[in-house]
Amino acid sequence: MRLWQNCSPRGRISARAEHRSRGPLIVVPAAIWLLLFFTLPLLIVVAISFAERGRAGGVKLPLVLTLEYYQRLVDPLYLGIFWSSVRLALIVTLACVLIGYPMALFISRVAPRRRNAMLLLVMIPFWTNFLVRTYALKLLLSAEGVVNNLLLGAGLVQAPLDLLFNNFAVVLGLVYGYFPFAVLPMYASIEKFDLTLVEAAADLGADLRRAFLRVMLPLTAPGIIASVILVFVPVVGAFITPDIMGGGKVEMIGTLINRQFGVARNWPFGSAMSLALMLMVVVGVIYYLRSSQEKERPL
């Protein structure tokens, strides 16, 4: 009898009404989670960014709204740090994409058993703490590390190379840390690509370079876009790797924000810089996605 009622028009209508009534309840847990762990902390940071700094640090109570710390952001010193962070993040992102795309292509075309093993090797770094991996890389590049010892033993250099506490060390550390975030999205996109399309382009007179640029690259662009976002967004605000590999000599916006909440105890200025960084990243990602979508539209 129940099955017949569900099959009847009246039963289907009641089922739809019941489904619609339960629909909003499904998103309640997610809404509560976002409210407690995203919206409220963000509102607290916004409120602190407009407050005054206390004498001993922190925030002065009662709150007095001020734009002092947002006005300090336009100082050439901090604008230079912002630009330096963006420049290093772009270099790291470009390096990850240029190295990761051929690797993702190679992994997607090997036998399934070898493919799974290679994907496992790419994901193994996720099983180790990020801080431990960064310190391990620092030991490898130190003056007494493996790299310098091999170069000295082979007679390629006469003295240990200065591989730490510079932009090179920071870029290398960031590429090493975030490289898997670039490979996996591109692999997911390339693995679905049909190579017969490249063969068809070759039959129509296109050489390998043109077939790649006109056929394969546009069709695998979603994976590249995902890789760019997954790498650029965390790198531009990174502070652990620049602090360890840079030794305090390479200033990025992430290390500056960390210092404001730590040693300087200037919470309002740190909050203002955090919100400015978040706004800059969001605007940049939205612009990048829109420009990519416009390029993919047929003429």
Steps between C-alpha positions, in 0.01 A plus 500: 500500500787739588677422171181569306456836673856598409440406137178698476510869404384602845770284660770653280384850585508425873847345466626812324349722767663290772834517320474879469415535867807296598729670248592803713577274797784335308706820487450584870814317626715661229348842571570465874857389430565798269342738749707382796836437334505747210251785527540578871885485497502719189272754667728501805802568280311781324409656836858477628636661181303818579597505869788673677804316628530469876804620690617147573384369164179341393193722472407807701167473679244643463529480123559827319469479123790635297638475145861549612618152417337491157669829420836349598456231234566752220846568638762416232667258741191281535400539136845369410450197725162435341652515153792279602259240636294502180813479285639201690158333498476542121850355456415200718168446322661519157773257602247252641289512183794474259650205688172339601328497159754267330503281810120479504501419128758226550312346795171501310650299209681220685355160588233501773719320755791737452258791493364422845853465636603837355190671637585350837849647480350842422268479801754359749617850606148564631560228759786696657462818699565810290734646761707180513536496121612862497766440764617190310546708185688760703743234622556380143588850380714606795874560467566155652201340327478222242486732198816693585683184604421336166612806305821527703568128468454511123733797473234721339542774760791608718292636790146430627232684305275751673173315446311622806352825629425657161222518242622182331462298820151641564382427145648149510339429836159623383519302175596191697216550747218579259602300192246218563219757498594579140552147371179335618245742344687500169520122506123476552447723195762341274394145587159567345648649181463292184836483319326410175413869473872577467527231230202655320669840511816345356296344217367847422853635459582633847843429642546377857551850645188642337292196591604541862434876511173494306347170614647344812585810701153664474322174585717441806490865610252435788765289672761772452264764640427284804875446553572872476237582761599218736865606491484879476244561777690326785845603374429874493418488872758239603710573806652170621717434195618863452584521870701174505658504154543877491644529849330835553670649193206446261193697605158390381157618602438176689810540716410865564148409613639224722736750660220748568297240689808360674799713593353844422158418654343750262177312436316784320777545244534125452123471449501785250781335302320163512180650361691692232678180396174305491330769292795514259498122454123479453496780242795348316346151490163633380670704227710200394197269483295748299782567255552124458129446434496778239795343320322163489184646343469428128528799272 
